[in-house]
Amino acid sequence: MKHNMQLLQELAAKNGPLCVGLDTDPSYIPQSVINKFNSPAEAVLAYNKEIISRIKSAGSACCCKVQIAYYEAMGLEGMRVYAQTVKAVKDAGLICISDIKRGDIAATAGAYAKAHFSGDFESDIITINPYMGFDTLKPFTEYCEKGKGMFVLLRTSNPGMTDIEQQELKTGERVLDKVGSELEKISMEYAKIFDRQTCSPVGAVVGCTEESDARQLRDAYPDIFFLIPGYGAQGGAANIAATLLKKAGGTVNSSRGILCAWKKSETCLQKDKDGTLSIDDLGDAAGQAAIASKIDLMNAVGA
């Protein structure tokens, strides 16, 4: 049996490493377009489906990352849109990463795992915050044994990551190095479960905003597949992402650079002024941005 992280690794090799972030805030959609729908949430779903359709047909991405917070902010209708978006990604033959960043103890962690690895919100891979302790990972890893996957926060892309992740322990290692060592142990355990394993179902989130960290972490954990945020709008460069894509590889997320690509399209801006801008136009701009991002990343990798 192949687990979902291995399937993602294979899709990244086939379609390229781009992960399209569907962190779709209604404010990213022009009001003139939203007005054509019954609600902002309905417009978000339509836009998400347009983007998914284009990246599927172009083969420009291997997965989508759906950030749940934007959907929670829209209330019950938003959560219905979230569930429909997750389903649309999977129906398109892409891997869905649900960016939920859950991290809690015992029964609570078990409830989170059940909520996002089964039922209405079932996803392929989720993101996890390990900073309440490694025991918080166990309820999620039990699902990984059945084929699901998870990305554990290791080295995030935000400036405030230095407040905790970079702090030095009495052993001399950084907090994030301690987390990485634990992930490596878990990876070795999964080698006994999955005979044809090419990577662990437990990956790591490693931002591409600092070149020295990228080199160090890629060398330290050669067999762990990375989810790589920070590319594009957050200032992460393709050449840093390329360093993280070596060895076991990874997938590089771009959200606003694709979702807001219409803002850099003269055609879209003019149509917005004329009142003729459509959801199709936004989808076209996003699709073209995804292709451009894929090319940028592939050139950096040297493929």
PyMOL commands that set and color helices and strands:
alter all, ss='L'
color gray80, all
select helices_A, chain A and resi 4-15+26-28+31-34+40-58+68-72+75-91+106-117+119-121+134-144+159-163+175-190+211-220+238-244+256-259+261-264+266-274+279-301
alter helices_A, ss='H'
color red, helices_A
select strands_A, chain A and resi 18-21+63-67+95-102+125-128+149-155+202-206+226-228+250-254
alter strands_A, ss='S'
color yellow, strands_A
deselect
rebuild
show_as cartoon
